[in-house]
Amino acid sequence: MMRRGFSRRDFLKTAGAFTAMTAIGEFPAEVFADERKMVRFPEKTDLIVLTQRPVQLETPLHYFKELITPNKALFVRWHISQLPTSVDLNLWRLRVGGNTEKELALSMDDLKQFEKVSYTAVIQCSGNGRSFFEPWVAGGQWKNGAMGNVTFAGARLRDILNKAGIKAGSVDVSFDGLDRAPLPSVPDFVKSLPVDKALEDDILVAYEMNGEYMPLLNGFPARLVVPGWYATYWVKGLTDITVLPKQFEGFWVKTAYRIPDTACGCIPPGSAPKKTIPINRMTTRSLIIDPSVQAQLKAKKPVEIMGIAFSGGYSIREVIVSVDKGKTWKEARLGQDKGRYSWIQWFFPWKPDTPGKYTLMARATNSIGESQPFESLWNPAGYLWNKIEKVEVMVT
Amino acid sequence: MRRTIIFSMILASLILAAAFAVAGPQAPVHSISLPETRVELAPGDGKVKVETFCNICHSLDYITMQPKFSRAQWTGTVNKMVKVFGAPINEEDSKMIIDYLVAQYGAGN
């Protein structure tokens, strides 16, 4: 099996070829994106299968030409193998309790009584881009498709917590969903937020994605939405919200999903961090979506380079583009602004003068000056990937 | 017999799918059935152990997806499964599993 023997360039070629094929719908039943199989799971379209149980599915890049990622194309990532495959809304309740004045057991109808809040937000797996790390790190070998831009709607977490009444001295709030572990020794997937974070304006218990109920694999009937933060906190199939008078000690916060406690969240490649903290806000990123490496470009023929950019809850101030491998940079035009949690599309007109190989690069900066590194920043779990991407194209 | 069961399952899922399509959003019962196809591992000593134990908690594409790790990395991964997640694998079997992973899915060191 030629999994890792080929270069980044080969990868881009293969991925590009694949994307092109998908776009024109010309692929056979069994197709491999550089040996990554495509399968259609329930309520989803053909997605790249990383793993089947628990299921992890990656979105092909061509979907990111659109401002909004369709529900059926959004990536899927579960942690423990007993996923919910059936939910009866007559029985499902969202229980809220712990260090609260009262306990709630909200039905879907109850949840819909709260003010409905909606916005568009990037949802991105902590390990998106992990397969690009050098040295390699263990975990889901995602390329860039473990993300999407989705319009969520639901009730404010704060409104729900206030209805239950948070008691003084509360520290953390934990979130559990319908998924269960295959063995008693495997920690249940439970996440937590500090209580101050949980009470912020924009955190939702969402019951809609893009105006529809969400696919079971994306969290039906309701999931937490923590915009600006990595999706590990966005607990799917939410059933339990528990206010805690002390720090949450569960495995998936205390041991897993941690980053080095350094300014960049990075350490020298291959080393071990001295101290870690829970992963939190997303780093700033931009991607070139079009042209792909497979594009047939002609000298003196104008094209428009298109991509996306986003950051962890701060608007994108600027995207600069280079068509000469980083020697010179010019500002791209930004598209429709759908708010600080959404990605923004960017456009860059280009007319290559002469035939040859060109390296396209894009670099985003957000409103608080956070940007992207030219060299990768390494951490042992393969999180926070935001190195400036390079796309090589041939002009004839 | 087996065929009948499979046929009934297919029929049941078709009926469910039809129910879905008609009922539209927020039907009270929302169900799916997850496909899983067999992952064929490379032949080698220890393959059966890997298929038996690793498969308890996860499909075997969790192995085939990984880059070609060093012995140290595969050892770390198997130890994590045993010590952190409580995989019921004794020391002898662990060693066999690590040897297999290094030989078939490793960097050869």
Interface residues (C-beta under 8 A of the other chain):
Chain A: M1 R3 R4 V39 F41 P42 E43 V49 L50 T51 Q52 R53 P54 V55 I80 S81 L83 T85 S86 V87 D88 L89 N90 M108 S131 W136 A138 G140 Q141 P182 L183 P184 S185 V186 P187 E212 Y213 L216 L217 F220 P221 F251 T255
Chain B: P25 Q26 A27 P28 V29 H30 S31 I32 S33 L34 P35 E36 T37 V39 A42 I56 C57 H58 S59 D61 Y62 T64 M65 Q66 P67 K68 F69 Q73 G76 T77 V84 F85 G86 A87 P88
